[in-house]
Amino acid sequence: MVNSGTCVRTGGSTAFIGGFVMRGSRPLALALLALAVVFALATVFFFTQKTNFLASGRPELHWKHAIVFLVLTLLAVIAANFARPKAVKA
C-alpha cells in the first residue's frame, strides 16, 4: 500500500506517486529533445553573431543570452531523459 505523496521506483519504468501509476512518455521526450535543439541553435546564434535581437542597444555578442540558452538546452535534455520510457527488466 502506497501512502499519498510517496514516490517509489519499482521494476524499471513504473513509479507510484500518490497512488497513481506513472510511465515514461515517448512523445514528451521527443518534444523536449526538439526544444533542446532549438535552444542549442539559439545558443550558437548568440555566441557567434553580433546582434541586437532580444536586446536593446548596438549590435554585439550577447554572452548572457547564450549562457541562458545553454542552460535551457541542458535542462531540456535532462528533462527528456526523465520523460523517456525506460526498459523494464523481467
C-alpha positions in Angstrom: 0.0 0.0 0.0 1.4 3.4 -1.0 0.7 6.5 1.0 -0.3 9.8 -0.6 2.7 11.8 -1.7 5.1 8.8 -1.7 7.4 8.1 -4.6 8.6 4.5 -5.1 10.5 3.2 -8.0 9.6 -0.4 -8.9 10.6 -2.6 -11.8 12.1 -0.1 -14.1 9.7 2.5 -15.6 6.8 2.4 -13.2 6.6 4.9 -10.3 3.8 5.2 -7.8 3.1 8.7 -6.7 0.2 9.3 -4.5 -1.4 6.1 -5.7 -1.1 6.9 -9.4 1.0 4.8 -11.8 3.4 6.9 -13.9 5.3 5.7 -17.0 7.6 7.4 -19.4 6.2 9.3 -22.4 8.0 8.9 -25.7 6.2 11.9 -27.4 7.1 14.2 -24.4 10.7 13.0 -24.5 10.9 13.8 -28.3 9.3 17.2 -27.8 11.8 18.0 -25.1 14.6 16.9 -27.4 13.3 19.1 -30.2 13.1 22.0 -27.8 16.7 21.3 -26.8 17.7 21.5 -30.4 16.0 24.9 -30.7 17.7 26.1 -27.6 21.1 24.8 -28.9 20.6 26.8 -32.1 19.9 29.9 -30.2 23.0 29.3 -28.1 25.2 29.1 -31.2 23.5 32.2 -32.6 24.1 34.3 -29.6 27.7 33.1 -29.1 28.6 33.7 -32.8 26.6 36.6 -34.2 26.7 40.3 -33.3 23.0 41.2 -32.9 20.6 43.4 -31.0 17.8 40.8 -31.3 16.1 40.3 -27.9 18.3 43.1 -26.5 18.4 46.9 -26.9 21.4 48.9 -28.0 24.1 48.4 -30.6 24.7 45.0 -32.2 27.2 43.0 -30.1 27.8 39.5 -28.9 25.3 38.6 -26.1 27.2 36.2 -23.8 24.5 36.3 -21.1 21.8 35.3 -23.6 24.0 32.5 -24.9 24.6 31.1 -21.4 20.9 31.2 -20.5 20.1 29.3 -23.7 22.9 26.8 -23.0 21.4 26.1 -19.5 18.0 25.7 -21.1 19.4 23.2 -23.5 20.9 21.2 -20.8 17.7 21.3 -18.7 15.6 20.2 -21.7 17.9 17.2 -22.3 17.8 16.2 -18.7 14.0 16.5 -18.6 13.8 14.4 -21.8 15.9 11.7 -20.1 13.5 11.6 -17.2 10.4 11.7 -19.5 11.5 8.8 -21.8 10.1 5.3 -21.3 12.6 3.0 -19.5 13.2 -0.6 -20.3 11.5 -2.9 -17.9 13.6 -5.8 -16.6 11.7 -9.1 -16.2 
